[in-house]
Amino acid sequence: KDTLTRTARPKMARTMHRSALLLTLVLSCVVAASAKVGKPPKDLTDAEKTTLQAEPGSYSCYGKCDNANAEKSPCGTDRIDTYLGTCNEFKGSYGKATQWGATCPKHVCKAKCTAEGVNGDFHCFTFKTGDKFNLMFEDANAEVSAADMGLSLGCPGSHKMGKKYMAGKGHRDCEGGGPVYKKGEKTARPAADGFDKDKYKKKDASAACKATLERFVCKDIDKSKSKDKCEVNDNCKWSADKKCVPKTEGSDAVLDDAYKNVRARAKTKADTCAAITKTADCTGDCEVVNDGETQSCDVNPEVARTAAGVDAVEGMMFDQLEHELHVCNAGESKKDKTACEAIGKNKGCEWNADDNLCTTSLAHRTDMAAKVCPNFMSDYAGAQRAAADKLREKHKDQKAKAEKKRDAITDKITDKKKKKKVKILADLAIAGKKAKKIKSTVTADSADAACTEALAKAGLTTDNAHCEQDTSSRRKLLASYTIMMIPDPTVDSAKVIASLERNGYTVTEQDEDPIAVLRTVDGVEAADIDALETEADAAADLGTGVADLDSETKTADAKVASDSGAIRAGVFAAVAALSVLALA
C-alpha cells in the first residue's frame, strides 16, 4: 500500500474475550452513503458476551429489508443482533445488490446460513478469515454479485476493475473483511492515552520478571481453556469467569504500566511517526506496522525505548507487547497463516489457529525474558515440571476411571476375539489416538490363516492387535482374503506398515475415531459406549496436557543447559587468555 492510515492507538484490553474486545465490527472500510455501522452495547451481559464470543463459522450475510421492517434490523430482535443498524440506515447504500438489505453480525450469519446463496430472507457468502478479499466477479451478473458480497461484508457497493467487478464502492473497501468476528485481540498492546508517566512507580526487577512469567504462561494455558492445566501450575489460578489468570494480584498491570510508561515518554516521537501518511516517508525512527485492519506509521520500538530511557527489564516488558505488532503482523501476516509461518521460524511468531491471528510464540517470550531476568528459564522449567507432575497424577486417576468403564463393557462379552477388539478400541480412545485400520490382501486357506500370516509379517501378535476379514472388500481369488488389522496404542503403526511392505504386501491405511468404530461392534450397548466416551475424552485431554508440559519442560531445560554451557565456555576462554598473558 502507498498510503497509511492515521489511527488512534486502539483502546483494547490486554486479555482475550473482555467486553472491550467484543467490538466485533472493526472495519477497514468506511460504509458508503447512509449505511451506519454501530457497535455492541457497552453493558453486555454474560449471556450476550457468550453469544458474541461463539465461533461464527465462515459465513457473511445480509438480511432482506422492505418498508415493513424499515425501522428494524432483519438480523434478529436481540440488541446484539441489531447493533449494526436498521434497514433504513442501510437504505440507499446497497448499490446494485440484488435487494435492499442490512449487514448482519457473524454469529447471526452462522445461525441463518446453511449454505452459500439465498437462504430464506438472508443472502449468504462463504469466505475464510485471513483471505485478502480479492473479491472479483466476472460472470454475466458480476456487478450484482460483487455488490451482494459487499453488502454482506458491511462495505456496500461495487466497483469495476478491468473487465471484472469487486465488492465495495472503492478499491480495498472490503479488504479488511467487513464485520468479521475475530476471537482474541486486535493488538496485545494496552492504550497509553492519558497515562501519567510522572506518577509511574517502577517495580523491582524480581517482581517484574515474576509478573512476566505469570502473564504469558497463564495466557498460553488459557488458549486451551483447561481448568486442570491451569490449576496445577503454581503461576496461575482459575478465575470465577473461567479464565486462566496470573496468581499474583496485579501481575498484569505490572507489564501494562511498564508499556504505557515507555509510550508516554516517547510520545513526541510516536506522534511524529503517526502523522506520516505516505509509506515511503515512514523511515528512520519510524516503521510501517499493520494492525490487521490498516497500515500505519509507528515509532520503532528501539527508538521508543531509548527515548524513554528505561532499563533492560522495563525495555523487555515493553518489547513483549510490541513484538506482535511490529514483527508478527508485518504486511498481511496477522491474518494469513502462510505469511505468518514464513516469518515465524526466525522471528518468534506462530499461527494461532483458534484466534486466526499471527502471534508471538511463548518460546520467544521466554527467550526475551531470559536475556534480562536471572534464572528465568530455570524458574520456568521448574514450574512446568511441577505442573506436569501434578497433572500426571490427575491423568492417572482419570485414566483409571475410563478403564473401569472399558472393563464394564468387556466383562459382558464372552467372545475372546470381540473382547480384544473392544479393549483395543477403548484403549485407543483413552490414549487420544485414532484407530489405524491397516488393510492388505493375503493368499491363504481361510480368513483366520490370512490374519495369522499378516500379523506375523507385520511383527504383531493377537496380544497387541486385532485382525479380522474386511467384509467390505470383495475377494479377488478364492484363496485370497483382504484382512484388516487395528494395532493397540503401544504399537508404532508406521513400522507395521513398513514391515508388511518389505514382505511384499500392498497396504492401505485409514484413520478412524475409535469410539465411532466401537459403535459398529455388534452387541455393545450405546449407553455403555457413551459412558466410556465421556471418561475417555477427559483422560485423553489430560494426557495431551501432560505431554505438552513435558515437552515445554524439556525445551526449557535444554535452553538452561545451553546457556550454562556457553557461560562455562566463556569462563574457560577467559582463564586461558589470562594464563597466556601470565606466561608471556
Secondary structure, DSSP 8 states (H G I E B T S, - for coil): --B----------SSTT-GGGG-----SS---TT-------TT--HHHHHHHHS---SEEEEEE--GGGTTS-TT-SSHHHHTT--HHHHTTT-TTSSS-EEE--HHHHHHH-SSSEEETTEEEEE--TT-----EE-STTHHHHHHHHHHHHT---EEEETTEEEESSSTTTTTT-SS---SS-S-S----TT--GGG-----HHHHHHHHHHHHHHHHHHTTT-HHHHHT-TTEEE-TTS-EEESSTTHHHHHHHHHHHHHHHTHHHHHHHHT--BGGG--TTEEEEE-SS-EEEEE-HHHHHHHHT--HHHHHHHHHHHHIIIIITSTTTTT-HHHHHHHHHHHTEEEETTTTEEEE-HHHHHHHHHTTSTTHHHHHHHHHHHHHHHHHHHHHHHHHHHHHHHHHHHTT---HHHHHHHHHHHHHHHHT--EEEEEEEEE-SSHHHHHHHHHHHHT--TTTEEEEE-TTS--SSTTEEEEEEEE-TTS-HHHHHHHHHHTT--EEEEEE-HHHHHTTSTT--HHHHHHHHHHHHHHHHHHHHHHHHHHHHHHHHHHHHHHHHHHHHHHHHHHHHHHHHHH-
